[in-house]
Amino acid sequence: MKKFIALLLAAVMVLFAFTACGGGSDSGSGDEGAADDSAPAAVSFDDIDDNCESADGTYQIAMVTDVGQLKDGSFNQFTWNGCKMYAYENDKTYKYYQPANGSNATDEDRIKAMTDACDAGAEVIVTPGFLQATALEAVAPKYPEVQFIFIDGWDMGIDNVLGVFYQEEQAGYLAGYAAVMEGYTKLGFSGGGGGSNPACIRYGYGYAQGVNDAAGAKGEKVELRYSWEYGSSFSASDDLQAMLAGWFNAGTEVIFMCGGTMFNSGAAAAEAADGAIIGVDVDQSNQSDAVITSAMKGLAQSVQISLGNFYNNGLQKGALCLGAADDAVGLPVDTWALQNWTVDEYNALFEQIKSGEITVDNSEVADPSTAGLDNITFVK
């Protein structure tokens, strides 16, 4: 690290090229990148340039973005963080590709982006978001030597496609438990995908289980409003904001916003009513003062794990499910804002889930009011 800093002071341009396309050494460990504690230097994601400059014009690690911009504060950004951190630590070149038409990108746009990445020398392509599936089916078989990593995906039955998915029910459970232990007794859940998206269903059912168990631990009964309405497109809308404002006006204290930019409707409604919300997928505390915590997936970490598996063991296929046992789901502790439930108490609960002492049901229950959660009164 001292030598690295000396080079920085001596030759800024040399450092720029070095930082852009990797600055660590290839350790060869099986799960390299899974934890920053073993990194050769204390480098943050923001320290690594988004734009690598390859000497020969080829790029080994590529990412094709989901809808929206690279710096979306969510799926794209945190998946990209994992890509460039792995590349930095292992001296790989890297590049991101944004399909044409932004949020209106079509399957053909994604196919072109993936094809461009392959033609530019990609050894592995990371594709976040379920919308990538059709393009993967079209492109992956044409490039059988290229590894495709399908983040938030599934087993596609293609030899060079690895689906990575998460135990969202565990993250949801932790968020629901935390909210009740903080003192909230009137809670809400607003989910994306219209009640058909498996990840959102797992988040929501896990959340309800956490709410129920925490209420039981406190000897209380709590209320829960639970809805998939206005969430089919995962987008903010006036209708969604109006519904959530009505919940707050009816006494709801905190709402788990589980679905893309639906978060913006929840944040606006909460801020107007002096209410609270729970973020999803990543730590969303920097997006609204109304956020009390977030049910997170370890997107960057899971990408680093998957890239390490490929570079150490060759092509991967099937599906990789990550959860608390992999430190790949949880609540953010660096921005902890809860006053009545501590990080130590959270860590203790997390360890119980990690060890299997507490098991969170991962059944796809879109309507938890049918699940026999006795400490919850479901209200409309």
The 8 nearest C-alpha neighbors of each residue, nearest first, counted from 0:
[[1, 3, 2, 40, 4, 39, 41, 5],
 [2, 0, 4, 3, 5, 6, 40, 7],
 [1, 3, 5, 0, 4, 6, 7, 8],
 [2, 4, 0, 6, 1, 5, 7, 14],
 [5, 3, 7, 1, 6, 2, 0, 8],
 [6, 4, 2, 8, 7, 3, 9, 1],
 [7, 5, 9, 3, 4, 8, 10, 2],
 [8, 6, 4, 5, 11, 9, 10, 14],
 [7, 9, 5, 6, 10, 4, 11, 3],
 [10, 8, 6, 7, 5, 11, 4, 13],
 [11, 9, 13, 7, 12, 6, 8, 14],
 [10, 12, 14, 7, 13, 15, 8, 9],
 [13, 11, 15, 14, 10, 16, 7, 17],
 [12, 14, 10, 15, 11, 16, 17, 6],
 [15, 13, 17, 11, 12, 16, 7, 18],
 [14, 16, 12, 18, 17, 13, 19, 11],
 [15, 17, 19, 14, 13, 18, 20, 12],
 [18, 16, 14, 15, 19, 20, 22, 21],
 [17, 19, 15, 21, 16, 22, 20, 14],
 [18, 20, 51, 48, 16, 17, 15, 21],
 [21, 19, 92, 51, 18, 17, 91, 87],
 [87, 22, 20, 90, 86, 18, 91, 88],
 [21, 23, 87, 18, 17, 88, 90, 24],
 [24, 22, 88, 89, 87, 21, 90, 39],
 [23, 25, 89, 88, 26, 90, 22, 39],
 [26, 24, 89, 27, 88, 23, 90, 28],
 [25, 27, 28, 24, 31, 89, 88, 23],
 [26, 28, 25, 29, 311, 31, 307, 310],
 [29, 27, 31, 26, 30, 311, 307, 25],
 [28, 30, 31, 307, 308, 311, 27, 304],
 [31, 29, 304, 33, 307, 28, 32, 308],
 [32, 30, 28, 33, 307, 29, 304, 303],
 [31, 33, 303, 34, 85, 304, 30, 35],
 [34, 32, 304, 300, 31, 30, 303, 35],
 [35, 33, 32, 36, 37, 300, 31, 38],
 [34, 36, 38, 37, 32, 33, 41, 42],
 [37, 35, 34, 38, 41, 39, 33, 32],
 [36, 38, 35, 39, 34, 32, 31, 40],
 [39, 37, 35, 40, 36, 41, 88, 32],
 [40, 38, 23, 37, 41, 88, 0, 24],
 [41, 39, 38, 42, 0, 23, 37, 88],
 [42, 40, 43, 38, 39, 35, 0, 36],
 [41, 43, 40, 46, 44, 47, 38, 45],
 [44, 42, 46, 45, 41, 47, 84, 35],
 [43, 45, 46, 47, 80, 84, 42, 83],
 [44, 46, 43, 47, 48, 42, 80, 49],
 [45, 47, 43, 44, 42, 48, 18, 49],
 [48, 46, 45, 44, 18, 19, 49, 83],
 [47, 49, 19, 50, 46, 51, 18, 45],
 [48, 50, 51, 47, 19, 83, 94, 95],
 [51, 49, 48, 19, 52, 94, 93, 95],
 [50, 52, 19, 20, 93, 53, 49, 94],
 [51, 53, 19, 50, 54, 20, 16, 92],
 [52, 54, 56, 55, 51, 57, 92, 58],
 [53, 55, 56, 52, 57, 92, 16, 58],
 [56, 54, 53, 57, 58, 52, 120, 92],
 [57, 55, 53, 54, 58, 119, 52, 120],
 [58, 56, 120, 119, 55, 53, 59, 121],
 [59, 57, 92, 93, 121, 120, 60, 119],
 [58, 60, 121, 122, 92, 93, 120, 91],
 [61, 59, 93, 123, 121, 58, 124, 122],
 [62, 60, 124, 94, 95, 93, 121, 125],
 [61, 63, 125, 95, 124, 126, 96, 64],
 [64, 62, 96, 126, 97, 95, 125, 113],
 [65, 63, 97, 75, 62, 96, 66, 127],
 [64, 66, 128, 127, 75, 67, 63, 126],
 [67, 65, 102, 101, 64, 104, 68, 103],
 [68, 66, 102, 101, 65, 71, 69, 64],
 [67, 69, 71, 70, 66, 101, 75, 64],
 [68, 70, 75, 76, 71, 64, 67, 97],
 [71, 69, 76, 68, 72, 75, 73, 67],
 [70, 72, 73, 68, 69, 76, 75, 67],
 [73, 71, 70, 76, 74, 77, 75, 283],
 [72, 74, 71, 76, 75, 281, 77, 280],
 [75, 73, 77, 76, 78, 127, 72, 71],
 [76, 74, 69, 78, 77, 64, 73, 79],
 [75, 77, 70, 79, 69, 78, 73, 74],
 [76, 78, 80, 79, 299, 74, 75, 298],
 [79, 77, 299, 81, 75, 80, 298, 76],
 [80, 78, 82, 76, 81, 77, 75, 83],
 [81, 79, 77, 78, 83, 82, 299, 44],
 [299, 80, 82, 84, 302, 78, 79, 303],
 [83, 81, 79, 85, 80, 84, 86, 302],
 [82, 84, 86, 85, 80, 81, 87, 79],
 [85, 83, 87, 81, 86, 82, 80, 88],
 [86, 84, 88, 82, 83, 87, 303, 32],
 [85, 87, 91, 83, 89, 84, 21, 88],
 [21, 88, 86, 84, 22, 85, 90, 89],
 [87, 89, 23, 85, 86, 24, 22, 21],
 [88, 90, 25, 24, 86, 23, 87, 91],
 [91, 89, 21, 87, 86, 88, 22, 23],
 [90, 92, 86, 89, 21, 20, 59, 93],
 [93, 91, 20, 58, 59, 60, 53, 86],
 [92, 94, 60, 58, 61, 59, 51, 91],
 [93, 95, 61, 58, 51, 60, 62, 50],
 [94, 96, 62, 61, 63, 97, 93, 64],
 [97, 95, 63, 112, 62, 64, 98, 94],
 [96, 98, 64, 63, 99, 95, 112, 101],
 [99, 97, 108, 109, 112, 104, 96, 101],
 [98, 100, 108, 101, 104, 97, 109, 105],
 [99, 101, 104, 103, 102, 98, 108, 105],
 [102, 100, 104, 103, 67, 99, 66, 98],
 [101, 103, 66, 67, 104, 100, 68, 65],
 [102, 104, 100, 101, 105, 66, 99, 67],
 [105, 103, 100, 101, 102, 108, 99, 98],
 [106, 104, 108, 107, 103, 109, 100, 99],
 [105, 107, 109, 108, 134, 110, 133, 104],
 [106, 108, 110, 105, 109, 111, 134, 104],
 [109, 107, 105, 98, 111, 106, 110, 99],
 [110, 108, 112, 106, 98, 111, 107, 134],
 [109, 111, 134, 107, 113, 108, 112, 106],
 [110, 112, 114, 108, 109, 113, 115, 107],
 [113, 111, 109, 115, 114, 98, 110, 96],
 [114, 112, 116, 110, 115, 111, 109, 117],
 [115, 113, 111, 117, 116, 112, 110, 118],
 [114, 116, 118, 112, 113, 117, 111, 119],
 [117, 115, 119, 113, 114, 118, 121, 112],
 [116, 118, 121, 114, 119, 120, 115, 113],
 [117, 119, 115, 120, 116, 114, 121, 113],
 [120, 118, 116, 57, 117, 121, 115, 58],
 [119, 121, 57, 117, 118, 58, 59, 122],
 [122, 120, 59, 117, 123, 58, 60, 116],
 [121, 123, 59, 145, 60, 146, 120, 124],
 [122, 124, 146, 60, 121, 145, 147, 61],
 [125, 123, 61, 147, 62, 60, 148, 146],
 [124, 126, 62, 148, 147, 61, 149, 63],
 [125, 127, 149, 63, 62, 150, 148, 124],
 [128, 126, 150, 65, 149, 151, 64, 125],
 [127, 129, 130, 151, 65, 131, 150, 126],
 [128, 130, 131, 152, 132, 151, 127, 150],
 [129, 131, 128, 132, 133, 65, 106, 134],
 [130, 132, 129, 134, 133, 128, 135, 126],
 [133, 131, 135, 134, 130, 129, 136, 152],
 [134, 132, 136, 135, 131, 137, 106, 130],
 [133, 135, 110, 137, 136, 132, 131, 106],
 [136, 134, 132, 138, 137, 139, 133, 131],
 [135, 137, 133, 134, 138, 139, 132, 140],
 [136, 138, 134, 135, 139, 133, 140, 110],
 [137, 139, 135, 141, 140, 136, 134, 110],
 [138, 140, 142, 141, 135, 136, 137, 143],
 [141, 139, 142, 143, 138, 137, 136, 157],
 [142, 140, 139, 138, 143, 137, 144, 145],
 [141, 143, 139, 140, 144, 145, 138, 117],
 [142, 144, 140, 145, 141, 159, 139, 158],
 [145, 143, 142, 146, 159, 122, 314, 123],
 [146, 144, 122, 123, 143, 142, 147, 159],
 [145, 147, 123, 159, 314, 124, 160, 122],
 [146, 148, 160, 124, 123, 125, 159, 161],
 [149, 147, 125, 161, 160, 126, 162, 150],
 [148, 150, 162, 126, 152, 163, 161, 127],
 [151, 149, 127, 163, 152, 126, 128, 148],
 [152, 150, 164, 163, 128, 129, 149, 127],
 [151, 153, 162, 149, 150, 163, 164, 129],
 [154, 152, 162, 318, 155, 163, 164, 151],
 [155, 153, 317, 318, 162, 156, 161, 152],
 [154, 156, 157, 153, 317, 160, 162, 161],
 [155, 157, 154, 317, 158, 316, 160, 159],
 [158, 156, 160, 155, 159, 316, 140, 317],
 [157, 159, 316, 160, 156, 315, 317, 143],
 [158, 160, 146, 316, 157, 314, 147, 315],
 [161, 159, 147, 316, 157, 158, 148, 146],
 [162, 160, 316, 148, 317, 318, 315, 149],
 [161, 163, 153, 318, 149, 152, 154, 148],
 [164, 162, 319, 150, 152, 151, 318, 149],
 [165, 163, 151, 320, 152, 319, 321, 162],
 [166, 164, 321, 320, 167, 322, 163, 296],
 [165, 167, 322, 168, 169, 321, 320, 164],
 [166, 168, 202, 170, 169, 165, 201, 171],
 [167, 169, 205, 201, 202, 171, 166, 170],
 [170, 168, 172, 167, 171, 166, 205, 359],
 [171, 169, 294, 329, 167, 173, 172, 168],
 [172, 170, 206, 202, 205, 168, 174, 169],
 [173, 171, 209, 206, 205, 169, 175, 170],
 [172, 174, 176, 170, 171, 175, 177, 209],
 [175, 173, 171, 177, 172, 176, 294, 178],
 [176, 174, 210, 206, 209, 178, 172, 177],
 [175, 177, 209, 210, 213, 173, 179, 174],
 [176, 178, 180, 174, 175, 179, 181, 173],
 [179, 177, 181, 175, 176, 180, 183, 174],
 [178, 180, 183, 182, 181, 176, 177, 213],
 [181, 179, 177, 182, 178, 340, 176, 213],
 [180, 182, 339, 178, 179, 340, 177, 183],
 [181, 183, 179, 180, 184, 178, 339, 177],
 [184, 182, 179, 178, 185, 181, 252, 186],
 [183, 185, 221, 186, 222, 179, 182, 252],
 [186, 184, 222, 251, 252, 183, 221, 223],
 [185, 187, 223, 253, 251, 254, 252, 222],
 [186, 188, 254, 224, 223, 225, 253, 255],
 [187, 189, 255, 225, 254, 224, 226, 190],
 [190, 188, 226, 256, 227, 257, 255, 225],
 [191, 189, 257, 227, 258, 230, 188, 199],
 [192, 190, 230, 258, 233, 231, 193, 257],
 [193, 191, 231, 196, 194, 195, 230, 233],
 [192, 194, 231, 227, 230, 195, 191, 228],
 [193, 195, 192, 227, 365, 196, 200, 191],
 [194, 196, 192, 193, 197, 200, 365, 199],
 [195, 197, 192, 199, 198, 194, 200, 193],
 [198, 196, 200, 199, 201, 195, 363, 194],
 [199, 197, 201, 200, 196, 202, 167, 165],
 [200, 198, 202, 201, 196, 197, 203, 190],
 [199, 201, 197, 203, 198, 202, 365, 363],
 [200, 202, 168, 198, 204, 199, 203, 167],
 [203, 201, 171, 168, 167, 199, 205, 200],
 [204, 202, 206, 200, 205, 201, 199, 207],
 [203, 205, 207, 201, 206, 202, 200, 367],
 [204, 206, 168, 172, 171, 208, 202, 203],
 [207, 205, 171, 172, 175, 203, 209, 204],
 [206, 208, 210, 204, 205, 209, 211, 203],
 [209, 207, 211, 205, 206, 210, 172, 212],
 [210, 208, 172, 176, 175, 206, 212, 211],
 [209, 211, 175, 176, 207, 213, 208, 212],
 [210, 212, 208, 214, 374, 209, 213, 375],
 [213, 211, 215, 209, 214, 210, 208, 216],
 [212, 214, 216, 176, 215, 210, 211, 179],
 [215, 213, 219, 217, 211, 212, 216, 220],
 [214, 216, 218, 212, 213, 217, 219, 374],
 [215, 217, 213, 214, 218, 212, 219, 211],
 [216, 218, 214, 215, 219, 213, 180, 212],
 [217, 219, 215, 216, 214, 220, 374, 213],
 [220, 218, 214, 217, 215, 221, 374, 216],
 [219, 221, 374, 375, 214, 222, 218, 376],
 [222, 220, 184, 375, 185, 376, 374, 219],
 [223, 221, 376, 185, 375, 377, 186, 184],
 [222, 224, 186, 377, 187, 185, 378, 225],
 [225, 223, 187, 378, 379, 377, 188, 186],
 [226, 224, 188, 187, 223, 189, 227, 377],
 [225, 227, 189, 228, 188, 190, 224, 187],
 [228, 226, 190, 193, 194, 230, 189, 191],
 [227, 229, 230, 226, 193, 231, 189, 239],
 [230, 228, 239, 231, 227, 238, 193, 236],
 [231, 229, 191, 233, 228, 232, 193, 227],
 [230, 232, 192, 193, 191, 233, 229, 228],
 [231, 233, 234, 230, 192, 191, 229, 193],
 [234, 232, 191, 258, 230, 259, 231, 261],
 [235, 233, 261, 260, 232, 259, 236, 230],
 [236, 234, 261, 264, 260, 263, 239, 262],
 [235, 237, 239, 238, 240, 234, 264, 261],
 [236, 238, 240, 239, 241, 235, 264, 242],
 [239, 237, 241, 236, 240, 242, 229, 235],
 [238, 240, 242, 236, 241, 229, 237, 243],
 [239, 241, 264, 237, 243, 242, 238, 268],
 [242, 240, 244, 238, 239, 243, 237, 245],
 [243, 241, 245, 239, 244, 240, 238, 246],
 [242, 244, 246, 240, 245, 241, 268, 239],
 [245, 243, 268, 241, 247, 246, 242, 240],
 [244, 246, 248, 242, 243, 247, 249, 241],
 [247, 245, 243, 249, 244, 248, 251, 242],
 [246, 248, 251, 244, 250, 249, 245, 252],
 [247, 249, 245, 246, 250, 244, 251, 272],
 [250, 248, 246, 247, 251, 245, 244, 252],
 [249, 251, 247, 248, 252, 246, 185, 245],
 [252, 250, 247, 185, 246, 186, 253, 249],
 [251, 253, 185, 274, 186, 250, 275, 247],
 [252, 254, 275, 276, 186, 251, 187, 274],
 [255, 253, 187, 276, 188, 186, 256, 277],
 [254, 256, 277, 188, 276, 257, 187, 189],
 [257, 255, 189, 262, 278, 277, 254, 258],
 [256, 258, 190, 279, 191, 255, 189, 199],
 [257, 259, 191, 233, 261, 190, 256, 260],
 [260, 258, 233, 261, 234, 262, 257, 191],
 [259, 261, 234, 262, 235, 263, 233, 258],
 [262, 260, 235, 234, 263, 259, 264, 258],
 [261, 263, 260, 265, 256, 264, 266, 259],
 [264, 262, 266, 261, 265, 260, 235, 267],
 [265, 263, 240, 235, 267, 261, 266, 262],
 [264, 266, 262, 268, 263, 267, 269, 240],
 [265, 267, 263, 269, 264, 268, 270, 262],
 [268, 266, 264, 270, 265, 269, 263, 271],
 [267, 269, 244, 265, 271, 266, 270, 240],
 [270, 268, 274, 266, 272, 271, 267, 275],
 [269, 271, 273, 267, 272, 268, 266, 289],
 [272, 270, 268, 269, 273, 267, 274, 244],
 [271, 273, 269, 274, 270, 268, 247, 244],
 [274, 272, 270, 269, 271, 275, 289, 268],
 [273, 275, 269, 272, 252, 253, 270, 289],
 [276, 274, 253, 289, 269, 290, 252, 291],
 [275, 277, 254, 290, 253, 255, 289, 291],
 [276, 278, 255, 293, 292, 290, 291, 256],
 [279, 277, 293, 283, 256, 294, 292, 255],
 [278, 280, 294, 293, 281, 257, 295, 256],
 [279, 281, 295, 296, 294, 73, 282, 278],
 [282, 280, 295, 279, 283, 73, 296, 293],
 [281, 283, 293, 284, 331, 295, 278, 280],
 [284, 282, 278, 285, 286, 281, 293, 290],
 [285, 283, 290, 286, 282, 287, 288, 292],
 [284, 286, 283, 287, 288, 282, 290, 72],
 [285, 287, 284, 283, 288, 290, 266, 72],
 [288, 286, 289, 285, 290, 284, 266, 283],
 [287, 289, 290, 284, 286, 285, 270, 291],
 [288, 290, 275, 287, 276, 270, 269, 291],
 [291, 289, 276, 284, 277, 288, 292, 287],
 [290, 292, 336, 277, 276, 289, 275, 337],
 [293, 291, 277, 290, 278, 330, 284, 331],
 [294, 292, 278, 277, 279, 282, 330, 295],
 [295, 293, 279, 170, 330, 174, 171, 280],
 [296, 294, 280, 281, 329, 328, 279, 293],
 [295, 297, 328, 280, 298, 327, 281, 329],
 [296, 298, 327, 300, 328, 299, 301, 295],
 [297, 299, 301, 78, 296, 300, 77, 302],
 [81, 300, 298, 78, 302, 77, 301, 80],
 [299, 301, 303, 297, 33, 302, 298, 81],
 [302, 300, 304, 298, 303, 299, 297, 305],
 [301, 303, 305, 299, 81, 300, 304, 306],
 [302, 304, 32, 300, 306, 301, 81, 305],
 [305, 303, 301, 307, 33, 30, 302, 306],
 [306, 304, 308, 302, 307, 303, 301, 309],
 [305, 307, 309, 303, 308, 304, 302, 310],
 [308, 306, 304, 310, 305, 309, 31, 30],
 [307, 309, 305, 311, 306, 312, 310, 304],
 [310, 308, 313, 306, 312, 307, 311, 314],
 [309, 311, 307, 308, 312, 313, 306, 314],
 [312, 310, 308, 309, 307, 313, 29, 27],
 [311, 313, 309, 308, 310, 314, 315, 307],
 [314, 312, 309, 310, 311, 315, 308, 146],
 [315, 313, 309, 146, 159, 316, 312, 144],
 [314, 316, 161, 159, 309, 313, 160, 317],
 [317, 315, 161, 160, 158, 159, 318, 157],
 [316, 318, 154, 161, 162, 156, 155, 160],
 [319, 317, 162, 154, 161, 163, 153, 320],
 [318, 320, 163, 162, 164, 321, 317, 161],
 [319, 321, 164, 165, 163, 318, 322, 166],
 [322, 320, 165, 327, 325, 166, 164, 319],
 [321, 323, 166, 327, 328, 325, 324, 165],
 [322, 324, 326, 353, 325, 328, 327, 352],
 [323, 325, 353, 322, 326, 354, 321, 327],
 [324, 326, 327, 323, 322, 321, 328, 353],
 [327, 325, 323, 324, 328, 322, 297, 329],
 [326, 328, 297, 322, 325, 323, 296, 321],
 [329, 327, 296, 322, 323, 295, 297, 170],
 [330, 328, 170, 295, 294, 331, 296, 173],
 [329, 331, 294, 293, 295, 332, 292, 170],
 [332, 330, 333, 334, 282, 335, 293, 329],
 [331, 333, 335, 334, 330, 342, 336, 292],
 [334, 332, 335, 331, 336, 330, 342, 282],
 [335, 333, 332, 331, 336, 284, 292, 282],
 [336, 334, 332, 333, 337, 331, 292, 342],
 [335, 337, 291, 334, 338, 292, 290, 332],
 [338, 336, 335, 339, 340, 181, 291, 341],
 [337, 339, 340, 336, 181, 341, 335, 182],
 [338, 340, 181, 337, 341, 180, 182, 177],
 [341, 339, 181, 338, 337, 180, 344, 177],
 [340, 342, 344, 343, 345, 339, 337, 338],
 [341, 343, 345, 344, 346, 332, 340, 335],
 [344, 342, 346, 341, 345, 347, 340, 348],
 [343, 345, 347, 341, 342, 346, 348, 340],
 [344, 346, 342, 348, 343, 347, 349, 341],
 [347, 345, 349, 343, 348, 344, 342, 350],
 [346, 348, 344, 350, 345, 349, 343, 351],
 [349, 347, 351, 345, 350, 346, 344, 352],
 [350, 348, 346, 352, 351, 347, 353, 345],
 [349, 351, 353, 347, 352, 348, 354, 346],
 [352, 350, 356, 348, 354, 349, 353, 357],
 [351, 353, 357, 355, 349, 350, 354, 356],
 [352, 354, 324, 350, 323, 351, 355, 349],
 [355, 353, 351, 352, 356, 350, 324, 357],
 [354, 356, 352, 357, 353, 358, 351, 350],
 [357, 355, 351, 354, 352, 358, 353, 350],
 [358, 356, 352, 355, 351, 359, 354, 353],
 [359, 357, 355, 352, 360, 356, 169, 351],
 [360, 358, 169, 361, 357, 168, 205, 172],
 [359, 361, 362, 358, 205, 168, 204, 208],
 [362, 360, 168, 201, 359, 363, 205, 166],
 [363, 361, 364, 360, 201, 204, 200, 168],
 [362, 364, 200, 201, 365, 361, 197, 204],
 [363, 365, 366, 362, 367, 204, 200, 201],
 [364, 366, 200, 194, 363, 367, 204, 203],
 [365, 367, 368, 364, 369, 370, 204, 225],
 [368, 366, 370, 369, 364, 204, 365, 207],
 [367, 369, 366, 370, 377, 371, 372, 376],
 [370, 368, 367, 371, 366, 372, 364, 365],
 [371, 369, 367, 368, 372, 366, 364, 373],
 [370, 372, 373, 369, 368, 367, 374, 375],
 [373, 371, 370, 374, 375, 211, 368, 208],
 [372, 374, 375, 371, 211, 376, 220, 215],
 [373, 375, 220, 211, 372, 214, 215, 221],
 [376, 374, 221, 373, 222, 220, 372, 211],
 [375, 377, 222, 221, 223, 378, 374, 220],
 [378, 376, 223, 222, 224, 375, 368, 379],
 [377, 379, 224, 223, 376, 222, 225, 375],
 [378, 224, 377, 225, 223, 226, 246, 222]]
